[in-house]
Amino acid sequence: MRTVLQRSNHTRRFFSSQVAVTKSSGSASRLESLREQLAAEASNELDDFAAGAKPVRRKAPKRSKKILPKPRWLKAKPADSENYQKLRSTVRDLGLATVCEEARCPNIGECWGGGENETATATIMIMGDTCTRGCRFCSVKTSKAPPPLDPEEPEKVSTAIAKWGLDYVVLTSVDRDDLEDQGANHFREVVQKLKEKKPDLLVEALTPDFQGNKDLIHAVATSGLDVFAHNVETVERLTPFVRDRRAEYQQSLEVLRYAKSLGGSLTKTSIMLGLGETDEEIQTTLEDLRAAGVDVVTFGQYLQPTKQHLPVKEYVTPEKFEELKLKADAMGFTYVASGPLVRSSYKAGEFFLKNYLEEQKAKQAAAV
């Protein structure tokens, strides 16, 4: 007990000396002032409580400026139609993945439901639902070692398309940097299987960059597809901040340029707006795309899929989208789709491309 008391007394003497030192150093006055302020506030709150005074309600902090409220024109159709439910059931039964779901596309209700023309459109995502890259705008799952490819996928996809009765289909895929051929030959097999089952089927392939490997690009571009699509996504300055570090702006341009040089298909790309790009940068991007021989370009509004993804910098107005469409048309693109909810595989372009490709085939047949 004596030892404990001695330690206690020693502790009190130590802190007393520290307080004395603090006072002598000049900081004690601030400490004492703070103590008096806290005591006064506590006393006032107690008096108010005893007197039955109503508590003062403080306002909630202002909403972060990083989260912009969505404007009225960004309103997609609900996903609840009979056609939507039927197509969704087929996707589930066959164990297929669609970019419509994985990327949380706002047009899924309209495209799967068929819209005014009752023509359902879906973009099938092959090679699984897990990507080896981590682009900051995309909500598709990522992993360094995704599950192996499904060897039965080409058959499953062709069965699904035949069941839907479509005559134009969009295929896309995750990036598979973990595979020796990055999935190029699997992509090629899916396209060929579709053409084998339905020769008149028009196929658009929205492909990865295959790390710029021309042999792999060649394998997909010469598979019999009708439209070779690869997205640059954004302007050159923003590419390192928006896309995975392995995805480069100039590399994407070269992919499109090389695919076009092989002939036999249209080339297509898409640009997201609202990430902080300038009008001058958009103009430069369009000039780069025309120089690469790109036929079709689409513009759409970037929408933040989750709080963990890049925030929206700006909601571009429908008038601005129309202005960009007119500008791109004047530059000689074969087709331009531009609007807040337009996506790279949005059906607005498919109707045009279907007619365009059929006209081209008719001209070729007449020339023979």
C-alpha positions as CSV (number, residue, x, y, z in Angstrom):
1,M,0.0,0.0,0.0
2,R,2.8,2.4,0.9
3,T,4.4,1.7,-2.5
4,V,1.2,2.5,-4.3
5,L,0.7,5.7,-2.4
6,Q,4.3,6.7,-3.1
7,R,3.8,6.1,-6.8
8,S,0.6,8.1,-6.7
9,N,2.2,11.0,-4.9
10,H,5.1,10.9,-7.3
11,T,2.6,10.9,-10.3
12,R,0.8,13.9,-8.9
13,R,4.0,15.7,-8.3
14,F,5.1,14.9,-11.9
15,F,2.0,16.2,-13.5
16,S,2.0,19.3,-11.2
17,S,5.5,20.1,-12.4
18,Q,4.4,19.5,-16.0
19,V,1.5,22.0,-15.6
20,A,3.9,24.5,-14.0
21,V,6.2,24.1,-17.0
22,T,3.4,24.5,-19.3
23,K,2.2,27.6,-17.6
24,S,5.7,29.0,-17.7
25,S,6.0,28.3,-21.4
26,G,3.0,30.5,-22.2
27,S,0.6,27.8,-23.5
28,A,-1.2,27.3,-20.3
29,S,-3.4,30.4,-20.9
30,R,-4.8,28.8,-24.1
31,L,-5.4,25.5,-22.2
32,E,-7.2,27.3,-19.3
33,S,-9.2,29.4,-21.8
34,L,-10.4,26.2,-23.5
35,R,-11.4,24.6,-20.2
36,E,-13.4,27.7,-19.2
37,Q,-15.2,27.7,-22.6
38,L,-16.1,24.1,-22.3
39,A,-17.3,24.5,-18.8
40,A,-19.4,27.5,-19.7
41,E,-21.0,25.7,-22.6
42,A,-21.8,22.6,-20.5
43,S,-23.4,24.9,-17.8
44,N,-25.5,26.7,-20.4
45,E,-26.7,23.4,-21.9
46,L,-27.6,22.2,-18.4
47,D,-29.5,25.4,-17.6
48,D,-31.4,25.1,-20.9
49,F,-32.4,21.5,-20.2
50,A,-33.6,22.4,-16.7
51,A,-35.6,25.3,-18.1
52,G,-37.2,23.1,-20.7
53,A,-35.7,25.1,-23.6
54,K,-35.8,23.5,-27.1
55,P,-32.5,22.2,-28.3
56,V,-30.8,24.0,-31.2
57,R,-30.8,21.9,-34.3
58,R,-27.7,22.2,-36.4
59,K,-28.0,22.0,-40.2
60,A,-26.7,19.0,-42.0
61,P,-23.4,19.5,-43.9
62,K,-23.7,20.5,-47.5
63,R,-23.8,17.8,-50.1
64,S,-20.4,17.0,-51.6
65,K,-19.8,18.9,-54.8
66,K,-18.3,15.8,-56.3
67,I,-21.7,14.1,-56.6
68,L,-23.8,15.9,-59.2
69,P,-27.5,15.5,-59.3
70,K,-28.8,13.8,-62.4
71,P,-30.7,16.1,-64.9
72,R,-34.2,15.3,-66.0
73,W,-33.1,14.1,-69.5
74,L,-31.3,11.1,-68.0
75,K,-34.3,9.0,-67.5
76,A,-34.2,5.4,-68.9
77,K,-37.2,3.2,-69.5
78,P,-38.0,0.6,-66.8
79,A,-36.9,-3.0,-67.3
80,D,-40.3,-4.7,-66.8
81,S,-41.7,-5.7,-70.2
82,E,-42.6,-9.2,-71.3
83,N,-39.9,-9.2,-73.9
84,Y,-37.3,-8.2,-71.3
85,Q,-38.4,-11.0,-68.9
86,K,-38.2,-13.6,-71.8
87,L,-34.7,-12.5,-72.9
88,R,-33.5,-12.4,-69.3
89,S,-34.8,-16.0,-68.7
90,T,-32.9,-17.2,-71.8
91,V,-29.7,-15.6,-70.6
92,R,-30.1,-17.3,-67.2
93,D,-31.0,-20.7,-68.5
94,L,-27.9,-20.8,-70.8
95,G,-25.6,-19.3,-68.2
96,L,-24.6,-16.4,-70.4
97,A,-23.2,-13.1,-69.3
98,T,-24.3,-9.8,-70.9
99,V,-22.5,-6.5,-70.8
100,C,-26.0,-5.0,-70.4
101,E,-26.2,-6.4,-66.9
102,E,-22.5,-6.5,-65.9
103,A,-21.9,-2.9,-66.9
104,R,-25.3,-1.7,-65.6
105,C,-26.3,-0.2,-68.9
106,P,-29.2,2.3,-68.4
107,N,-30.8,1.1,-71.7
108,I,-31.4,-2.5,-70.7
109,G,-35.1,-2.0,-70.3
110,E,-35.4,-0.5,-73.8
111,C,-33.1,-2.8,-75.6
112,W,-34.2,-6.0,-74.1
113,G,-37.8,-5.0,-74.1
114,G,-37.7,-4.1,-77.8
115,G,-38.8,-0.5,-77.6
116,E,-41.2,0.9,-80.2
117,N,-40.2,-1.6,-82.9
118,E,-40.4,-4.7,-80.7
119,T,-36.9,-5.7,-81.8
120,A,-35.0,-7.0,-78.8
121,T,-31.3,-6.3,-78.7
122,A,-28.7,-7.7,-76.3
123,T,-24.9,-7.5,-76.2
124,I,-23.5,-10.9,-75.2
125,M,-20.3,-10.8,-73.2
126,I,-18.1,-13.8,-73.8
127,M,-15.1,-15.2,-72.0
128,G,-16.8,-14.9,-68.6
129,D,-17.9,-12.1,-66.4
130,T,-14.5,-11.3,-64.8
131,C,-12.0,-9.0,-66.4
132,T,-8.2,-8.9,-65.8
133,R,-8.2,-5.1,-66.0
134,G,-9.6,-2.4,-63.7
135,C,-10.8,0.6,-65.6
136,R,-12.0,3.3,-63.3
137,F,-15.3,3.8,-65.1
138,C,-16.4,0.1,-65.4
139,S,-18.3,-2.0,-62.9
140,V,-17.4,-5.4,-64.4
141,K,-15.7,-7.6,-61.8
142,T,-11.9,-7.8,-62.0
143,S,-9.3,-10.5,-61.0
144,K,-5.7,-11.4,-61.9
145,A,-6.8,-15.0,-62.5
146,P,-10.4,-15.3,-63.7
147,P,-12.0,-18.7,-64.2
148,P,-11.0,-20.7,-67.3
149,L,-12.9,-20.2,-70.6
150,D,-16.0,-22.3,-71.2
151,P,-15.3,-24.5,-74.2
152,E,-19.0,-24.9,-74.8
153,E,-19.6,-21.1,-74.9
154,P,-19.6,-20.9,-78.7
155,E,-22.5,-23.4,-78.8
156,K,-24.4,-21.7,-76.0
157,V,-24.2,-18.3,-77.6
158,S,-25.3,-19.5,-81.1
159,T,-28.2,-21.4,-79.4
160,A,-29.3,-18.3,-77.6
161,I,-29.2,-16.1,-80.7
162,A,-31.1,-18.7,-82.7
163,K,-33.7,-18.9,-80.0
164,W,-34.1,-15.1,-79.9
165,G,-34.5,-14.9,-83.7
166,L,-32.2,-11.9,-84.0
167,D,-30.6,-10.9,-87.3
168,Y,-28.0,-8.5,-85.8
169,V,-26.0,-9.4,-82.7
170,V,-23.3,-7.6,-80.7
171,L,-20.5,-9.6,-79.1
172,T,-18.1,-8.1,-76.6
173,S,-15.8,-9.6,-74.0
174,V,-13.8,-9.0,-70.9
175,D,-10.0,-8.6,-71.2
176,R,-8.2,-11.8,-70.6
177,D,-4.5,-10.8,-70.3
178,D,-3.9,-14.0,-68.3
179,L,-4.3,-16.2,-71.4
180,E,-1.6,-16.8,-73.9
181,D,-3.7,-15.6,-76.9
182,Q,-5.8,-13.2,-74.6
183,G,-8.9,-15.1,-75.8
184,A,-8.6,-14.0,-79.4
185,N,-9.1,-17.5,-80.8
186,H,-12.1,-18.1,-78.5
187,F,-13.6,-14.9,-79.8
188,R,-13.0,-16.0,-83.4
189,E,-14.7,-19.4,-82.7
190,V,-17.8,-17.8,-81.3
191,V,-18.2,-15.6,-84.4
192,Q,-17.6,-18.5,-86.8
193,K,-20.1,-20.6,-84.9
194,L,-22.7,-17.9,-85.2
195,K,-22.1,-17.5,-88.9
196,E,-22.2,-21.3,-89.4
197,K,-25.6,-21.6,-87.8
198,K,-27.0,-18.5,-89.4
199,P,-25.1,-17.3,-92.4
200,D,-27.2,-14.1,-92.9
201,L,-26.6,-13.0,-89.3
202,L,-24.8,-9.7,-89.0
203,V,-22.2,-9.8,-86.2
204,E,-20.6,-6.8,-84.5
205,A,-17.6,-7.6,-82.2
206,L,-16.7,-5.1,-79.6
207,T,-13.2,-6.3,-78.8
208,P,-10.3,-5.7,-76.3
209,D,-7.1,-4.2,-77.5
210,F,-5.2,-7.5,-77.3
211,Q,-2.3,-5.4,-76.1
212,G,-1.8,-4.3,-79.6
213,N,-0.8,-7.7,-80.8
214,K,-1.6,-7.7,-84.6
215,D,-1.7,-11.5,-84.9
216,L,-4.5,-11.6,-82.3
217,I,-6.3,-8.6,-83.8
218,H,-6.1,-10.4,-87.2
219,A,-7.6,-13.6,-85.8
220,V,-10.8,-11.7,-84.7
221,A,-11.0,-9.2,-87.6
222,T,-10.9,-12.0,-90.2
223,S,-13.4,-14.3,-88.4
224,G,-16.2,-13.3,-90.6
225,L,-17.7,-10.5,-88.5
226,D,-19.3,-7.5,-90.1
227,V,-18.4,-4.7,-87.7
228,F,-15.1,-4.5,-85.8
229,A,-15.5,-2.3,-82.8
230,H,-13.0,-1.1,-80.2
231,N,-13.6,1.8,-77.8
232,V,-11.1,4.6,-77.2
233,E,-13.5,5.5,-74.3
234,T,-12.1,9.1,-73.7
235,V,-9.7,11.7,-75.0
236,E,-5.9,11.1,-74.8
237,R,-5.2,13.3,-71.8
238,L,-7.7,11.5,-69.6
239,T,-6.9,8.0,-70.8
240,P,-4.4,7.2,-68.0
241,F,-6.9,8.3,-65.3
242,V,-10.0,6.7,-66.8
243,R,-8.8,3.4,-68.3
244,D,-6.5,0.6,-66.9
245,R,-2.8,1.5,-67.2
246,R,-2.4,-1.2,-69.9
247,A,-4.9,0.5,-72.1
248,E,-3.3,3.3,-74.1
249,Y,-5.0,5.8,-76.4
250,Q,-2.5,5.5,-79.3
251,Q,-2.6,1.7,-79.0
252,S,-6.4,1.7,-79.3
253,L,-6.1,3.9,-82.4
254,E,-3.6,1.5,-83.9
255,V,-6.0,-1.5,-83.2
256,L,-8.7,0.3,-85.2
257,R,-6.3,1.3,-88.0
258,Y,-5.0,-2.2,-88.4
259,A,-8.5,-3.8,-88.3
260,K,-9.6,-1.4,-91.0
261,S,-6.6,-2.2,-93.2
262,L,-7.6,-5.8,-93.3
263,G,-10.9,-4.9,-95.1
264,G,-14.2,-6.7,-95.0
265,S,-15.8,-4.9,-92.1
266,L,-16.8,-1.5,-90.8
267,T,-14.8,-0.1,-87.8
268,K,-16.5,1.5,-84.9
269,T,-15.7,3.2,-81.6
270,S,-17.3,5.0,-78.7
271,I,-16.5,8.1,-76.6
272,M,-17.8,8.8,-73.1
273,L,-18.5,12.5,-72.2
274,G,-18.7,14.2,-68.8
275,L,-15.3,13.2,-67.5
276,G,-13.6,16.6,-67.8
277,E,-12.8,16.6,-71.6
278,T,-12.7,19.9,-73.5
279,D,-14.2,20.7,-76.9
280,E,-10.8,21.0,-78.4
281,E,-9.8,17.5,-77.1
282,I,-13.0,16.0,-78.5
283,Q,-12.3,17.6,-81.9
284,T,-8.7,16.2,-81.8
285,T,-10.0,12.7,-81.0
286,L,-12.5,12.8,-83.9
287,E,-9.6,13.8,-86.2
288,D,-7.5,11.0,-84.9
289,L,-10.3,8.5,-85.5
290,R,-10.9,9.7,-89.0
291,A,-7.2,9.4,-89.7
292,A,-7.4,5.8,-88.5
293,G,-10.2,5.1,-90.9
294,V,-12.9,4.6,-88.3
295,D,-16.4,4.5,-89.9
296,V,-18.8,4.8,-86.9
297,V,-18.5,6.8,-83.7
298,T,-21.0,7.0,-80.8
299,F,-21.1,9.6,-78.0
300,G,-22.8,8.9,-74.6
301,Q,-22.9,10.4,-71.1
302,Y,-20.6,8.8,-68.5
303,L,-22.6,7.6,-65.5
304,Q,-20.9,6.7,-62.3
305,P,-21.8,3.0,-61.6
306,T,-20.8,3.0,-57.9
307,K,-19.3,5.4,-55.3
308,Q,-16.0,3.7,-55.8
309,H,-15.8,4.7,-59.5
310,L,-14.9,8.0,-61.1
311,P,-17.3,10.8,-60.3
312,V,-19.2,12.6,-63.1
313,K,-17.6,16.0,-63.8
314,E,-20.4,17.3,-66.0
315,Y,-23.8,16.2,-67.4
316,V,-23.7,17.1,-71.1
317,T,-26.9,18.5,-72.5
318,P,-28.9,16.9,-75.3
319,E,-28.2,20.0,-77.3
320,K,-24.4,19.5,-77.0
321,F,-24.8,15.9,-78.1
322,E,-26.7,17.0,-81.2
323,E,-24.0,19.6,-81.9
324,L,-21.3,16.8,-81.7
325,K,-23.3,14.6,-84.0
326,L,-23.5,17.3,-86.7
327,K,-19.8,18.0,-86.4
328,A,-18.9,14.3,-86.7
329,D,-21.3,13.9,-89.7
330,A,-19.6,16.8,-91.4
331,M,-16.2,15.1,-90.9
332,G,-17.3,12.1,-93.0
333,F,-18.1,9.4,-90.5
334,T,-20.4,6.8,-92.1
335,Y,-22.7,6.9,-89.0
336,V,-22.9,8.8,-85.7
337,A,-25.1,8.1,-82.7
338,S,-25.0,10.8,-80.1
339,G,-27.1,11.2,-77.0
340,P,-27.0,11.1,-73.1
341,L,-28.0,7.4,-73.0
342,V,-26.3,6.2,-76.1
343,R,-23.8,3.4,-75.6
344,S,-21.3,1.7,-77.9
345,S,-23.7,-1.2,-78.6
346,Y,-26.9,0.9,-78.4
347,K,-29.5,-0.4,-81.0
348,A,-29.8,3.1,-82.6
349,G,-26.7,2.3,-84.6
350,E,-27.6,-1.3,-85.3
351,F,-30.6,-0.4,-87.4
352,F,-28.5,1.8,-89.6
353,L,-25.6,-0.6,-89.8
354,K,-27.9,-3.5,-90.7
355,N,-29.4,-1.6,-93.7
356,Y,-25.9,-0.2,-94.7
357,L,-24.3,-3.7,-94.7
358,E,-27.2,-5.2,-96.6
359,E,-26.9,-2.4,-99.2
360,Q,-23.1,-3.1,-99.5
361,K,-23.7,-6.8,-100.0
362,A,-26.4,-6.1,-102.7
363,K,-23.9,-3.8,-104.6
364,Q,-21.2,-6.5,-104.4
365,A,-23.6,-9.2,-105.7
366,A,-24.7,-6.9,-108.5
367,A,-21.1,-6.2,-109.5
368,V,-20.3,-9.9,-109.9
